[in-house]
Amino acid sequence: MNKLAAANTYIQKHKETVKNRPLFHFTPEIGWMNDPNGFSFYQGEYHLFYQYNPYDIVWNDMHWGHATTNDFVNWHHKPVALANDKLYDANGCFSGSAIEKDGKLFLMYTGHLDPNMGFDKDESQIIEHQCLAFSEDGIHFEKYQKNPIIGEKELPEGYMMCDFRDPKILEVDGVYFCVLAVRNAERRGEIIMFQSLNLFDWTFHSSIYQSKFDENMMLECPDLFRVDGKDVLIFSIMPCDPKFHGEVIHKTAYVIGEIDYEKGSFEPEHQGLLDYGHNFYAPQSTEGKNGERIVIGWMQRWNQAAPPRDYGFNGMMSLPRVLTLKDNKLIQRPIGEIDSYFRNATVYENVALEVNETIDFHGGKAAYLSVNASIIEKQRFQLELNKSKDKATRIHVDIENTMISFTSDYGESGQIDVSECCNALQEEVALEVFIDLHSIEVFINSGEKVLSFTAYEQEKGTDISIRGLSQATLKEIVYATSEG
């Protein structure tokens, strides 16, 4: 039995053992999942591929999993699209993207070769090059006979083949461009661009973005697209060397600017973070069916505690987010289809809380909570989520000091400066919170800032409280649960 058939047979045999799935976030049928790949709209459906190990809940032996959806809540698992079954991808079909051409769906991915599979890393033995597969039905894929299509011959001197990955394809005026992550001879990250007229033959075009030497960063999973008249480059940051793990935190950044495709130059104008939590990485975007730009991310971090082994899966995707620009900043809104998942909303207006007084909700495993508060009153309050006895995840809103802090008994902590969301032109701050079995996503002031949090602990509760930390008057609270 070949590797592709073996993976699909294993999934069908064992998928019913998986339990404790989130209710409205995408997860694999079984096993480990990381980066979203090949996110695209093709033949009337959204297609999501992803880095996948069906055989265990830890990273290894990367395949491409595959699922489709029409509403981003109900997903339909498809057969595994790619297995690492060729000499050029023997140690993994790493991340990549998808594009439609002549009615076919093309996948471009990184073929990874590492004889030691990272256990005794010898960079001189690691090779990453770019490969192509295609399909007429979007389900069954054939690998190009002349793979790899971008390799050592096409990569200029001064770059390292051991870190050369994550192709994202786009088409501009009949020309195909591909942005790729690479590490240069100084071991720092760059994003470079190749071009092609046919998807099969590629030439190096330019380097469009470089990290500084003293930033100690590798830039992974680049994406390049246009929103509201501006070009946006997104990438995920990781340490360029293990010795910098303590000082370089995994996160995802965006840069807004203008790109000249003919010259291959990108002029940055503004930059920021896509997510202020610890659990949003390697996102990928696509153009939606109505022309909107939609992004979805891997809702996890590499050093996160794994779920209990008997769950049978590890990894989930974020809510898809629609991207727009406002005041030269990237705005993220949860996909509109998610609204249909929540029913029987209860609305409270002008709720007054004394210090340590609470309003409590006793709901299910999934919930939606919206809180609007005046910024004029300089008040402080706290959302207590996943409450179970003395444990909770706490979102601390300090309007006077324009800070939102998050602490959790189930994971890490941090804080967000929300002064840009609480300025003199606004009268209130609004928080929208989406709570699933293993995750929390918070959208601040209609997506001006977002934070994501995940935790797989079994003992998390389902109660929610809003607690006054000073005298507080909340203009509106909306609470809803799901029918799931």
Residue, then its C-alpha position, 0 to 999 in steps of 0.5 A: m500500500n502506498k503512503l497516501a492510501a495508508a494514511n487514508t486507511y488509517i484515518q478511516k479505521h481510527k477516527e471514531t476514537v477521537k473525542n473532546r473536539p471543539l464545537f466551532h473551530f476546525t480540527p483534523e479527523i485524527g492526529w496532529m495538525n499545524d499550519p493552514n495550507g492551500f486556503s482557497f475558493y475553488q469550484g464553489e467551496y472553500h478548501l483548507f489544506y493543512q500540515y498533518n500527521p494522522y498517526d500521532i498527536v505530535w509533529n512528524d511525517m508531514h502530509w497535507g490534510h484537506a477539508t472543505t466548507n461553505d460556512f466555516v462552521n460545518w467542515h467536510h473532511k476529504p482524503v489526504a491530499l499529499a503524502n511524502d512519498k517521493l525522493y524530493d519530499a521524503n521527509g515531509c510535504f511542508s507548507g505551501s499554497a494553492i491557485e486555480k489555473d485553467g480550471k485546475l487546482f494547483l498546490m505548491y509546497t516545500g519538499h523537505l529532506d532531512p536524513n536525521m529528521g531534526f534529532d541531530k540537526d546537520e544543516s548541510q544535510i537539510i534541503e528544502h525546495q519547492c514542488l508542484a501538484f495539480s488536480e482537476d477535481g480539487i480532491h485527487f492530486e498528481k505531483y508534477q513529474k519534473n519536481p522540484i520546480i524551484g531548487e538549488k539552481e534557481l536560488p541565488e548565492g547567499y541563501m541557505m537551502c536548509d531554510f527555504r520554504d512556505p511558497k505563497i502563489l499569486e497572479v498579477d496581470g497574467v504573471y505568477f509570483c511566489v513569495l518564499a521564506v528563506r534564511n540568508a548567509e547571516r542566518r537572518g530571515e528574508i522574504i524573496m520573490f520568484q516569478s513565472l508565466n506558467l507555474f512550472d518554470w520559475t526565476f528569481h525576481s527579488s528580495i522584498y523584505q529583510s529582518k535586521f541582523d540584531e533582530n535574530m529572526m526567521l520570517e516564516c509563512p509569508d503571504l502577500f495580497r491587496v486590501d482596500g488599495k494597499d499591499v499587505l505582507i504578513f509573516s510569522i516570526m521565529p528565532c533564527d537560532p535555538k539560542f534566541h528562543g528566550e528573547v524572540i517570541h513566536k508571533t505573526a506580524y503584518v506590514i502595509g505598503e506598496i509593491d512594484y511587481e515589475k521592479g520587485s520592490f516593497e515599500p513599507e508604510h506601517q506594521g503591526l501584529l495580527d494577534y496579541g495572544h500566544n496562540f495564532y501562527a502561520p496564518q494564510s489568506t484567500e480571496g473569498k467568494n465575494g472578493e473579500r480577503i479572509v485569513i485563518g491561522w493555526m491556533q497553537r504555539w510550538n511549545q504548548a502542552a499537548p492535549p491528553r493523548d486519549y483526545g486523539f487529536n492535537g491542533m485547531m484553526s482560528l475563526p476565519r477573519v475578514l480583513t479590511l484597512k482603517d487608518n492604515k491599520l489592519i482590521q480583523r472581523p470574525i467571519g459573518e457566518i459564525d453569527s448563525y451558530f449562536r442563538n437566544a441572545t440575551v441583552y442587558e443595558n446599563v448594568a451597574l457593578e460595585v467593586n467585586e460585584t458580578i453578573d454571572f452566566h451559566g452556559g454551555k461549552a461554547a458561548y458568545l459574549s459582547v461587552n460595551a463600556s464607556i471610556i469616559e468613566k475610566q472604569r475597570f472590570q474583569l471578564e472571568l471565563n472558563k470558571s471552575k471553582d477558583k480557576a479561570t481565564r481573566i480578561h482585565v479591562d483598565i480603561e483609565n490606563t488603556m490596557i487590557s491584560f489577560t491571565s489564565d490558570y490554564g496557560e500564559s499571560g500578557q497585556i495589550d496597549v489599547s490606547e489606539c482603541c480608546n482615543a478621544l474620537q471614541e466614546e466606548v470600548a467594545l469586546e467581542v469574545f468567542i468561547d469554544l471548548h479549548s479556546i478564547e478569541v477576543f476582538i477589541n473595537s470591531g477587530e482593531k486588536v485581537l487576541s487568541f488563547t488556547a488550552y486543552e486542560q480537561e478541568k476547565g469550567t463553563d461559567i462566565s462572570i463579569r466583575g467590577l474592579s471599580q464602580a463600573t457601568l457597562k452600556e451593553i452586554v450580549y450573551a448567547t450560547s450555541e445549539g451545539 
